[in-house]
């Protein structure tokens, strides 16, 4: 289970599961979730849905395994 720390062009820096990044790494899916649900979506690597927006990634800052992030499940 891999995660990426990415910077979006909006200026935010977020943890993103590898399944949310598009193949080129320049775009990421992002759910329309409340903050508390968003953490669970990220931790459980929820499968992206068609309704999710695609956000432009400015920079992939780091690749991490689940254990190095200490994400709640």
C-alpha positions in Angstrom: 0.0 0.0 0.0 1.7 3.2 -1.2 0.8 6.8 -0.6 2.2 10.0 -2.1 2.6 13.4 -0.5 1.6 15.8 -3.3 1.4 19.6 -3.7 -1.6 20.7 -5.8 -1.6 23.9 -7.9 -4.2 25.2 -5.4 -1.3 25.4 -2.9 -2.5 22.6 -0.6 -0.3 19.6 0.3 -2.1 16.3 0.8 -1.6 12.6 1.3 -2.9 10.7 -1.7 -3.2 6.9 -2.2 -1.4 5.6 -5.2 -4.8 4.5 -6.7 -5.9 8.2 -6.8 -3.0 9.4 -9.0 -3.5 9.2 -12.7 -0.8 7.3 -14.7 1.2 10.4 -15.6 1.3 11.7 -12.0 0.2 15.1 -13.1 -3.4 14.7 -12.0 -5.2 13.1 -8.9 -8.7 12.2 -8.2 -10.1 14.0 -5.1 -13.4 13.0 -3.4 -16.2 15.3 -2.3 -16.0 14.2 1.4 -16.2 15.9 4.8 -12.9 16.1 6.6 -13.6 13.1 8.9 -14.7 10.9 6.0 -11.8 12.0 3.9 -9.3 10.6 6.3 -11.0 7.2 6.2 -11.2 7.4 2.4 -7.4 8.0 2.2 -6.5 5.4 4.8 -8.6 2.7 3.2 -7.6 3.7 -0.3 -11.2 4.1 -1.4 -11.6 3.4 -5.1 -12.1 6.7 -7.1 -15.6 7.3 -8.4 -16.6 9.1 -11.6 -18.1 11.9 -9.6 -14.8 12.8 -8.0 -13.0 15.9 -9.4 -9.6 15.7 -11.0 -7.0 18.1 -9.5 -3.8 19.1 -11.2 -0.7 18.0 -9.2 2.1 20.6 -9.1 4.7 18.3 -7.5 4.9 14.8 -6.1 7.0 15.4 -3.0 7.4 11.9 -1.5 6.4 8.3 -1.8 5.5 6.5 1.5 4.3 3.2 2.7 1.3 3.1 5.1 3.4 2.4 8.1 5.5 5.5 7.7 2.4 7.7 7.6 0.7 6.2 10.7 -2.7 6.6 9.2 -5.8 5.5 11.2 -7.9 2.8 9.7 
